[in-house]
Every structure is written in C-alpha cells, then in structure tokens.
Amino acid sequence: MEKVYVGVGSNLADPLQQVVEVMPQLRAIHRSRLTRRSSLYRTEPVGNTNQDDFINAMVELQTELEPVDLLLELQAIEHACYRQRDNEDKWGPRTMDLDIILFGNRRQHDSHLILPHAEMQHRRFVLMPLLEIAGDVYIPGLGSLSWLLEHAPKMRVERLPDPPDLDSI
C-alpha cells in the first residue's frame, strides 16, 4: 500500500456540498482506503479569476493501485460529478477537481501524469491542507512542505468549520 494525497476542489453547483458528497465516492475506490481528510478551505481562483471561489480539501489514501489506475478512478468520479473539461480554459470553473498531489515518494513525468503535482508549490490551497494532514513532509524534488508554503505566492485561503453532514474519518 502506498500513501497518496489527493486534492479536492469545486466552485460550481454548490461547491461545499460537492466536496461533502464526493467523500463517500473517494472511500469507495477499490483496493484503496481513505485514511485522513483535511479541513475545508475557501480559496480564491487561480488563472481565470473571473469565477467564484473554490472549496478545497486534501485527502490521504492508502492504495494498492498504480498511479495511472488511480488517476482513471479519480477521473471517473469527476465525470460522475458532471465535470466538464475545457482545454482552452485550463483553470476554469468546475463541479469537481480531483488531483493526485503526491504518490508516495514517486516521481513521474509523462503524458498522463506528473508526480509530484506540477503546480503544487505555487498553490497555497494545496499546501495548507496537505500540511494539516501530512505534517512537514519532504516533497521529492522540491523540498520540505513548510519551506514550500513559506515561499508560495500569497493568496486568500480561509479555513472553514466542518459542515455537520461531513463524515469524520
């Protein structure tokens, strides 16, 4: 089993509820177990800033799946949440966004997947919830998580209280 961190985000169709409702789907991924979940965070959008704020979180999975197999599982969940991909607006609004941030200590760069996630060091909405559940881990090829957070571009990230319908792990 490998420890994997997956970023969760939404800013369409009641994003808070989208994030709450995706948790059971993440728990149901075969040959995997959801072991931790961060708090929820309200964050400003990146890139295309003419859109609503996002609700973001981070989950920790223990999985027997290979990275590409997990990626396919996550994309199937996104599709079930009516995720529409727009190749011209890479950072546009979305009902659900599930990104593999770290997959153990693996490094990978191919047409399917980049590990660690290619933009993680620039995204406080990834780094803050990751620090919450993973502690000050070393990111392969990048350095310590606390160092990355200290040097990440400033952006608005607000930790939210857990909604009552969000299962605890």
C-alpha positions as CSV (number, residue, x, y, z in Angstrom):
1,M,0.0,0.0,0.0
2,E,1.3,3.5,-0.9
3,K,0.3,6.7,0.8
4,V,-1.3,9.1,-1.7
5,Y,-2.5,12.7,-1.3
6,V,-5.4,13.8,-3.5
7,G,-6.5,17.4,-3.7
8,V,-10.3,18.0,-3.9
9,G,-11.9,21.2,-5.2
10,S,-15.1,22.6,-6.6
11,N,-16.6,26.0,-7.4
12,L,-19.8,25.2,-9.2
13,A,-23.2,23.8,-8.3
14,D,-23.0,24.3,-4.5
15,P,-19.2,23.6,-4.1
16,L,-19.4,23.0,-0.4
17,Q,-22.0,20.2,-1.0
18,Q,-20.0,18.9,-4.0
19,V,-17.0,18.4,-1.7
20,V,-19.1,16.8,1.0
21,E,-20.7,14.4,-1.4
22,V,-17.5,13.3,-3.1
23,M,-16.1,11.9,0.2
24,P,-18.1,8.6,0.1
25,Q,-17.0,8.1,-3.6
26,L,-13.4,8.5,-2.6
27,R,-13.9,6.0,0.2
28,A,-15.3,3.5,-2.3
29,I,-12.3,3.4,-4.6
30,H,-11.3,-0.3,-4.9
31,R,-8.0,-1.5,-3.5
32,S,-7.8,1.8,-1.6
33,R,-8.7,3.2,1.8
34,L,-9.4,6.8,2.7
35,T,-7.4,7.4,5.9
36,R,-7.4,11.1,6.5
37,R,-9.2,14.3,5.4
38,S,-8.2,17.9,5.9
39,S,-10.5,20.7,6.9
40,L,-12.3,22.5,4.1
41,Y,-10.9,25.8,2.8
42,R,-12.5,28.6,0.8
43,T,-9.9,29.9,-1.7
44,E,-9.7,32.4,-4.5
45,P,-9.4,31.1,-8.0
46,V,-6.1,30.9,-9.9
47,G,-5.6,31.8,-13.5
48,N,-9.1,32.7,-14.7
49,T,-10.0,34.9,-11.7
50,N,-13.4,35.8,-13.2
51,Q,-15.2,33.0,-11.3
52,D,-16.5,32.0,-7.9
53,D,-14.3,31.0,-5.0
54,F,-13.3,27.3,-4.6
55,I,-13.9,25.0,-1.8
56,N,-10.8,22.8,-1.4
57,A,-9.6,19.9,0.8
58,M,-7.0,17.2,0.8
59,V,-7.4,13.5,1.4
60,E,-4.9,10.8,2.2
61,L,-5.5,7.4,0.6
62,Q,-3.7,4.2,1.2
63,T,-3.8,2.4,-2.2
64,E,-2.6,-0.7,-4.0
65,L,-3.3,0.9,-7.3
66,E,-0.7,2.2,-9.7
67,P,-0.7,6.0,-10.3
68,V,-2.4,5.8,-13.7
69,D,-5.0,3.4,-12.4
70,L,-5.8,5.7,-9.5
71,L,-5.9,8.7,-11.9
72,L,-8.6,6.8,-14.0
73,E,-10.6,6.2,-10.9
74,L,-10.5,9.8,-9.9
75,Q,-11.5,10.9,-13.4
76,A,-14.4,8.6,-13.3
77,I,-15.6,10.3,-10.1
78,E,-15.1,13.7,-11.7
79,H,-17.2,12.6,-14.6
80,A,-19.9,11.3,-12.3
81,C,-19.9,14.8,-10.7
82,Y,-20.6,16.3,-14.2
83,R,-17.0,17.6,-14.6
84,Q,-16.7,19.3,-18.0
85,R,-13.1,19.7,-19.2
86,D,-12.2,22.8,-21.3
87,N,-8.8,22.5,-22.9
88,E,-8.9,26.3,-23.7
89,D,-9.6,27.3,-20.1
90,K,-7.3,25.0,-18.0
91,W,-8.1,26.8,-14.7
92,G,-11.8,27.5,-15.4
93,P,-14.8,26.7,-13.1
94,R,-15.6,23.1,-12.3
95,T,-18.0,21.0,-10.4
96,M,-15.2,18.6,-9.2
97,D,-11.5,18.6,-9.5
98,L,-9.5,15.6,-8.1
99,D,-5.7,15.8,-8.5
100,I,-3.1,13.4,-7.3
101,I,-0.6,15.7,-5.5
102,L,1.8,13.1,-4.1
103,F,2.0,9.3,-4.7
104,G,4.4,8.0,-2.0
105,N,7.9,9.3,-3.0
106,R,7.4,8.6,-6.6
107,R,8.4,11.0,-9.3
108,Q,6.8,10.7,-12.7
109,H,6.5,12.9,-15.8
110,D,4.7,11.5,-18.8
111,S,1.7,12.4,-21.0
112,H,-0.7,11.0,-18.4
113,L,0.6,12.3,-15.0
114,I,3.2,14.5,-13.3
115,L,4.2,13.5,-9.8
116,P,4.6,15.4,-7.5
117,H,1.8,17.6,-9.0
118,A,3.4,20.1,-11.3
119,E,1.8,23.2,-9.7
120,M,1.7,22.3,-6.1
121,Q,4.5,24.6,-4.9
122,H,2.5,27.6,-6.3
123,R,-0.8,26.7,-4.6
124,R,-1.5,27.6,-1.0
125,F,-4.9,25.8,-1.3
126,V,-2.9,22.6,-1.9
127,L,0.0,23.2,0.6
128,M,-2.1,24.3,3.6
129,P,-4.4,21.3,3.7
130,L,-1.6,19.0,2.9
131,L,0.4,20.3,5.8
132,E,-2.6,19.9,8.0
133,I,-2.9,16.1,7.4
134,A,0.7,15.1,6.3
135,G,2.8,17.3,8.5
136,D,6.1,18.8,7.3
137,V,6.8,16.0,4.7
138,Y,9.6,16.2,2.2
139,I,8.3,16.7,-1.4
140,P,10.5,14.7,-3.9
141,G,12.5,17.2,-6.0
142,L,11.0,20.3,-4.2
143,G,12.0,20.3,-0.6
144,S,10.1,20.4,2.7
145,L,6.4,21.3,2.7
146,S,6.9,24.1,5.3
147,W,9.6,25.7,3.0
148,L,7.3,25.5,0.0
149,L,4.5,27.1,2.0
150,E,6.7,29.8,3.2
151,H,7.8,30.7,-0.4
152,A,4.4,30.1,-2.2
153,P,2.7,33.1,-3.8
154,K,0.3,34.9,-1.4
155,M,-3.4,34.2,-2.0
156,R,-6.6,34.2,0.1
157,V,-7.2,30.8,1.8
158,E,-9.8,30.6,4.6
159,R,-10.2,27.5,6.7
160,L,-13.9,26.7,7.2
161,P,-15.6,24.9,10.0
162,D,-16.7,21.4,9.1
163,P,-20.3,21.2,7.9
164,P,-22.4,18.8,10.1
165,D,-23.0,16.4,7.2
166,L,-19.3,15.8,6.5
167,D,-18.4,12.4,7.9
168,S,-15.3,12.3,10.1
169,I,-12.6,9.9,9.3
